[in-house]
Amino acid sequence: MTVQISSEAVMLLVIGGVVGLAVYKHTTRTHTGASTRGDLVGAIGAAVGVMTVLALLFSLGDAGETLQRPGPASGPTTMTSAETRAP
């Protein structure tokens, strides 16, 4: 099965991954004392935040939706006097 991913979505994933990696590496270097691992949760949160903001800016959220325009409005209907009387 082939899954089609738009080029904009791939760019968002790449940018989010780079930001997440940068945050993870930065948090590894900022700890004092013994060397520790980076903040994985913070890195994932930063990556998801960046991807969400970029998706909203590029309006990728409505890519699958089609624009529904209302049909033409029907004109006023008229009734004859015979139709208005009760049988």
C-alpha positions in Angstrom: 0.0 0.0 0.0 1.4 3.4 -1.0 0.7 6.4 1.3 1.0 9.8 -0.4 2.5 12.5 1.8 2.6 16.1 0.5 6.0 17.8 0.3 4.9 20.4 2.8 4.1 17.7 5.4 7.5 16.2 4.9 9.2 19.5 5.4 7.3 20.0 8.6 8.4 16.6 9.9 12.0 17.3 8.9 12.0 20.8 10.6 10.3 19.4 13.7 12.9 16.6 13.9 15.8 19.1 13.6 14.3 21.3 16.3 13.8 18.3 18.6 17.3 17.1 18.0 18.7 20.6 18.7 16.7 20.9 22.0 17.8 17.4 23.1 21.5 18.2 22.4 21.2 21.6 24.1 19.7 20.1 27.2 22.6 17.5 27.3 25.2 20.2 27.4 23.4 22.5 29.9 23.5 20.1 32.9 26.3 20.7 35.4 28.3 18.0 37.0 28.3 14.5 35.6 27.3 14.1 32.0 23.6 13.2 31.8 21.2 12.5 29.1 19.2 15.2 27.4 15.6 16.1 28.2 13.7 13.8 25.8 10.3 15.0 26.8 11.2 18.6 26.3 12.7 17.8 22.9 9.6 15.9 21.8 7.4 18.7 23.1 9.4 21.4 21.2 9.3 19.3 18.0 5.5 18.8 18.2 5.0 22.5 19.1 7.0 23.7 16.1 5.3 21.3 13.8 1.8 22.4 15.0 2.6 26.1 14.6 4.0 25.6 11.1 1.0 23.4 10.1 -1.3 26.2 11.3 0.7 28.9 9.5 0.7 26.9 6.3 -2.9 25.8 6.8 -2.2 22.1 6.3 -5.0 21.2 8.6 -7.7 21.6 6.0 -5.9 19.9 3.1 -8.3 17.0 2.9 -11.5 19.1 3.1 -13.3 20.6 0.1 -14.9 23.9 0.1 -18.6 23.6 0.3 -20.4 26.6 -1.2 -24.1 27.0 -0.7 -26.3 26.4 -3.7 -28.2 29.2 -5.3 -31.0 30.5 -3.1 -34.4 29.7 -4.4 -36.6 32.7 -5.1 -39.7 33.5 -3.1 -42.6 31.2 -3.6 -46.1 32.4 -4.2 -49.3 30.7 -3.4 -52.6 31.2 -5.2 -55.7 31.9 -3.3 -57.0 28.4 -4.0 -53.9 26.8 -2.3 -54.3 28.9 0.8 -57.9 27.8 1.5 -58.4 24.8 3.6 -60.4 22.0 1.9 
